Amino acid sequence: VQLQASGGGLVQAGDSLRLSCAVSGGTFSSYSVGWFRQAPGKEREFVSAISRSGGSTDFADSVKGRFTISRDNARRTVFLHMNSLKPEDTAVYYCKAGLNFWGKGTLVTVSS
């Protein structure tokens, strides 16, 4: 199973971004998928997750009300929709499928 995160970039505070996590190999619909982030000098932290069917989602308190998560099983892709971005959202964002499959991250930089 391989994961490819994309969609990061440099934006201003208040802007929006959509991250994508494309999954190849394995049975995509059998994996819950999560997003994590790691800011400079900090530990990796949970951001959001979506269940296998997409019927259940979870968010860190720091992003509730601003981020949403969705998945397209036909396209084998999970999306993280990030709105009202803040400088503190600046981090490398990683996606994870199941228990052990991680992708390389995509950098999100939010300027004030």
NORWO-V659065 format. One record per pair of residues at least 6 apart in sequence whose C-alpha atoms are under 8 Angstrom apart, sorted by the first residue. I is the first residue (numbers start at 1). J is the second residue. Records with the same first field share a line. If there is no record, write none. Layout:
I: J  J
This chain:
1: 23  24  25  26  101
2: 23  24  25  101  102  103
3: 21  22  23  24  95  96  97  101  102  103  104
4: 20  21  22  23  95  103  104  105
5: 19  20  21  22  93  94  95  103  104  105  106
6: 19  20  21  105  106
7: 17  18  19  20  106
8: 17  18  19  106  107  108  109
9: 107  108  109
10: 108  109  110  111
11: 108  109  110  111
12: 85  86  110  111  112
13: 84  85  86  87  110  111  112
14: 83  84  85  86
15: 83  84  85
16: 81  82  83  84  85
17: 81  82  83
18: 79  80  81  82
19: 79  80  81  82
20: 77  78  79  80
21: 77  78  79  95
22: 75  76  77  78
23: 76  77
24: 76
28: 73  76
29: 52  53  73  76
30: 52
31: 51  52  97  98
32: 49  50  51  52  97  98
33: 49  50  51  52  78  95  96  97  98
34: 46  47  48  49  50  95  96  97
35: 46  47  48  49  80  93  94  95  96
36: 44  45  46  47  48  93  94  95  96
37: 44  45  46  47  91  92  93  94
38: 44  45  91  92  93
39: 90  91  92
40: 91
46: 59  60
47: 59  60  63
48: 57  58  59  60  69
49: 57  58  59  69
50: 56  57  58  69  70  71
51: 57
54: 70  71
57: 69
59: 67
66: 82  83  84  85
67: 80  81  82  83
68: 80  81  82
69: 78  79  80  81
70: 78  79  80
71: 77  78  79
72: 78
85: 110
86: 110  111  112
87: 109  110  111  112
88: 110
89: 108  109  110
90: 107  108  109  110
91: 107  108  109
92: 105  106  107  108
93: 105  106  107  108
94: 102  103  104  105  106
95: 102  103  104  105
96: 102  103
